[in-house]
Amino acid sequence: MDLAVTREQFDAVRGARHLPDVLKQVLAGARRSDDGEGEGGGYVLHLTYEEATALNELCAWNVHTDASGAVTPESRVFDDLVKAILTHPDY
């Protein structure tokens, strides 16, 4: 599956603790998206089902909620990625 991610999402995954080698390889092979945003533009990650599952799990581990159950602003980037993966038509 090809998953479009923003620069912020890409950087968050790249900086996540315990990033598995398989996802490091995915990030290394990412291509710039053709969204016309130039330097601030995003990337397209080409993921197998297993890689998408690994990315989903990594992101889910980094989603945190406050006392009311709302996703914290710091982890929203990971929550958005979880939603994008789970709702992707090729997942």
C-alpha positions in Angstrom: 0.0 0.0 0.0 1.1 3.6 -0.6 0.5 5.8 2.4 0.8 9.6 2.0 2.2 11.2 5.1 2.9 14.8 6.0 6.4 16.0 6.8 5.3 16.3 10.5 4.2 12.6 10.5 7.3 11.4 8.7 9.5 13.2 11.2 7.5 11.9 14.2 7.9 8.3 13.0 11.6 8.8 12.3 12.1 10.2 15.8 10.0 7.6 17.6 11.7 5.5 20.2 12.3 1.8 19.4 11.9 2.3 15.6 12.3 -1.2 14.1 14.8 -1.7 11.3 12.0 -2.7 8.9 10.4 0.8 9.3 13.8 2.5 9.1 14.1 0.9 5.6 10.6 2.0 4.7 11.5 5.6 5.7 14.7 5.4 3.7 12.8 4.4 0.6 10.1 7.0 1.0 9.5 9.3 -2.0 8.5 12.9 -1.9 4.8 13.4 -2.6 3.7 15.4 -5.6 1.5 17.7 -3.7 3.2 20.9 -4.9 4.1 22.0 -1.4 7.9 22.1 -2.0 10.1 21.8 1.0 7.2 21.5 3.4 5.6 18.7 1.4 5.0 15.2 2.5 6.1 11.7 1.6 4.6 8.5 0.2 5.5 5.4 2.1 5.3 2.1 0.2 4.3 -0.5 2.8 3.6 -4.2 2.8 0.8 -5.4 5.0 3.4 -6.4 7.7 5.2 -3.0 7.5 1.8 -1.2 7.7 1.0 -3.3 10.8 4.3 -2.5 12.4 3.8 1.2 11.7 0.3 1.1 13.1 1.5 -0.6 16.3 4.4 1.9 16.7 2.1 4.8 16.3 -0.5 3.3 18.6 2.1 2.9 21.3 2.8 6.7 21.0 -0.9 7.8 21.3 -1.5 9.2 24.8 -4.7 10.5 26.3 -5.4 13.0 29.1 -7.7 12.4 32.1 -10.8 13.0 30.1 -9.8 10.4 27.4 -8.9 13.0 24.8 -5.8 12.4 22.7 -3.1 14.8 23.9 -1.9 17.4 21.4 1.6 16.0 21.4 0.4 12.6 20.3 -2.2 13.7 17.8 0.2 13.2 14.9 0.5 9.5 15.8 -3.3 9.2 16.3 -3.8 10.6 12.8 -1.5 8.0 11.4 -3.3 5.2 13.1 -6.5 6.4 11.6 -5.0 6.7 8.2 -3.6 3.2 8.2 -6.8 1.6 9.6 -9.0 3.3 7.0 -6.7 2.9 4.0 -8.5 0.8 1.4 -5.4 -1.4 0.8 -5.0 -2.3 4.5 
